[in-house]
Structures are given as structure tokens and as C-alpha cells.
Amino acid sequence: MGWVLHRLSITEGSYLGLLTGAGTPPPLELAMGDRVLGPVTIAPTDTGWQVTGALGTAPLTIGTHTVVVRVAGGEILDRVTIVTGLEAPEDLRAELGALRAELAVLKAAFRRHVTRGG
């Protein structure tokens, strides 16, 4: 398809981006999982197409949620991750700690593999 979406901002619950590519842009939508949050407005500009859409309140639920801007029912052009809740910073730190520990194990295993010669 060849479309590229550059996120410009997220302000007061509204997504703003610049879509570039050749031809007439496809219909886009904002979605979270299987749930479509709403349509996206596409307007021509001098440098491409301005993309705007309301994120709504669905992502403002305790936890980590990813909202995507996608071609209607298909290719994902951008992802926005929203983290809410009192425990969110601690959850992220714990997750990062677990990833670091896993990476340390993988590094050690890789080093053993390389020093043994395969």
C-alpha cells in the first residue's frame, strides 16, 4: 500500500498525524483490540494528509492499553500505548526488571555457546 503515518501529537484525547503516500488515502480507524473506537478524519495538506481522531475514554481504564490507527480492518499504521492506574509505574519497573533478568540469562547462554565453538 505504501502509506506512512507520522504521529504529530496527542492532545486532550485527540490524535493528530500526517499521512504520506501516493494516491487517495484509504479509510482509517482508531481501534483498541477488536473494538473500533471511532473513525478518523482525513484532510489534504501541502505535505500529505492530516489525520485526526478522538481516542475516547475506552483507553482510560486501569492497565496498559494500545490504541492503533489502521486501515479500516487491516494494516496498522501507528500505535499509541496508554498506561493508567496507581500501580502503573511499579508495574512497568517490575516488567523492566524481569526483562533485564531474562536478557542477562540469554547473554550468558550466548557467551557460553560462542566460547564452546558452536
Secondary structure, 3 states (H helix, E strand, C coil): CCCEEEEEEEECCEEEEEEECCCCCCCEEEEECCEEEEECEEEECCCCEEEEEECCCCCCCCEEEEEEEEECCCCEEEEEEEEECCCHHHHHHHHHHHHHHHHHHHHHHHHHHHHHCC
